[in-house]
Amino acid sequence: MTADTATKARTPRRTGRVRTPLLYTIASVALLVMAAPFLWMALSAFKTKQDLTASPPVWIPSRWTLDNFTALLDQLDMPQYFLNSLIVAVLVTVSNLLFCSMLGYALAKLDFTGRSKVFAIVLAALMVPGNLMILPLYVLMNGLGLIDTYAGLVLPFAAGAFGVFLMRQFMLSVPDELLEAARLDGAGEWYIFWRIVMPLVKPALATLTIFTFLGSWNNFIWPLIATNDPDKYTLPVALATFANDPNRTVGGGNGMLMAGSLLVVLPVLAVFIVLQRHFTQGIATAGLK
């Protein structure tokens, strides 16, 4: 090996040694930028009023306290709002897992007249902004007498175009030969769907669970419009109502808002931690056949 050849061989290694720390540095800075609002919220939930109103702002509480959580529970019916959000989010998630999986299976594995047209409608629905549907949905739910009910909060989101598209793409990866073998053995479509296909698309189900639960739990516009009774408020609506209350004190009120926001985030974070392995696998293989 000549000197020039040896130099060329060492050059990529040196470049790699430089690039790797640089990439880690950029990723770390980006992570800090994205995580900074969450860290500020989490730390502010445990601050005293003096720390919340301090200038310049104080990141680490000088004295850790649970007073914000105590005051929040005293002023707001947090258990009721938490229960409302949990009921709505769970029902929306379960209904999406069921209906989107069924329609995704039909579009991926069943041959019926108009299948391509149905899929085209699903794709078209993905392109429609959700805010455009709020007024028609309100008129429909009001006509059915479902305003201020759990049904009125759940039914408009019981199935989504994104979930149908996601499940259809995953189910395309299930071998047709496997399904044909099951049919030759006398298995019906329900048995094939529940016992063969569904266990094979667990990553897609985990992905859909996270996205749907997150979207429903954090949904603000529709629960705000569809509920007039405070007993039916979800957590985001209750916190927004409290934030606009002119009677709350500035410092302590902000601390209670941070405490409430932390309580809103924790369930979603827990769901993601439990399903993150399947979620990562689902994102990596989405759309592959």
Residue pairs with C-beta under 8 A, 6 or more apart in sequence:
1 9
38 265
40 59
41 258
41 261
41 262
41 265
42 258
42 262
43 59
43 60
43 61
44 52
44 254
44 255
44 258
45 68
45 69
45 255
45 258
45 259
45 261
45 262
46 61
46 64
46 65
46 66
46 68
47 58
47 61
47 65
47 68
47 255
47 258
48 61
48 62
48 63
48 65
48 67
48 255
49 249
49 251
49 252
49 255
50 62
50 251
51 58
51 61
51 62
51 63
52 251
52 252
52 254
52 255
53 250
53 251
67 252
67 255
68 252
68 255
68 256
68 258
68 259
69 259
69 263
71 252
71 255
71 256
72 78
72 256
72 259
72 260
75 242
75 248
75 256
76 238
76 242
76 260
77 238
78 235
78 238
78 260
78 263
80 231
81 233
81 234
81 235
81 237
81 238
82 235
82 263
84 150
84 232
84 233
84 234
84 235
85 217
85 234
85 235
85 236
85 264
86 267
87 150
88 150
88 153
88 154
88 216
88 223
88 234
89 213
89 216
89 217
90 213
91 150
91 154
92 154
92 157
92 158
92 212
92 213
92 216
93 209
93 212
93 213
93 216
95 154
95 158
95 159
96 157
96 158
96 159
96 160
96 163
96 208
96 212
97 163
97 205
97 208
97 209
97 212
99 158
99 159
99 163
100 159
100 160
100 163
100 164
100 166
100 167
100 208
101 167
101 193
101 198
101 201
101 205
102 193
103 122
103 159
103 164
103 167
103 168
104 163
104 164
104 165
104 166
104 167
104 168
104 169
104 170
104 171
105 167
105 171
105 193
105 197
106 112
106 115
107 115
107 118
107 119
107 122
107 164
107 168
108 167
108 168
108 169
108 171
108 172
108 174
109 171
109 174
109 176
109 179
109 197
110 189
119 168
122 161
122 164
122 165
122 168
123 161
123 165
125 161
126 161
126 162
126 165
131 221
133 156
134 221
134 222
134 225
137 156
137 222
138 147
138 225
138 226
141 147
141 152
141 155
141 156
141 226
144 152
146 152
146 155
147 226
147 227
147 228
148 226
148 227
148 228
148 229
148 232
149 232
150 232
152 226
153 222
153 223
153 226
153 227
153 232
153 234
156 222
157 215
157 216
157 219
157 222
160 212
162 211
163 208
163 211
163 212
166 204
166 207
166 208
166 286
167 201
167 204
167 208
169 204
169 286
169 287
169 288
169 289
170 201
170 203
170 204
170 282
170 285
170 286
171 197
171 201
171 204
172 289
173 285
173 288
173 289
174 196
174 197
174 200
174 201
178 196
179 192
179 196
179 197
182 191
182 192
182 196
183 192
187 195
187 196
198 205
202 278
203 278
203 279
203 281
203 282
203 285
204 282
204 286
205 278
206 275
206 278
206 279
206 281
206 282
207 278
207 279
207 282
207 283
207 286
209 271
209 275
210 271
210 272
210 275
210 279
213 268
213 271
214 268
214 271
214 272
217 235
217 264
217 267
217 268
218 236
218 264
218 268
219 234
219 236
220 236
220 237
220 240
223 233
223 234
223 236
223 237
224 237
224 240
227 233
227 234
227 237
230 238
230 241
233 241
235 260
235 263
235 264
236 264
238 260
239 257
239 260
239 261
239 264
242 248
242 253
242 256
242 257
242 260
243 253
243 257
245 253
248 256
272 279
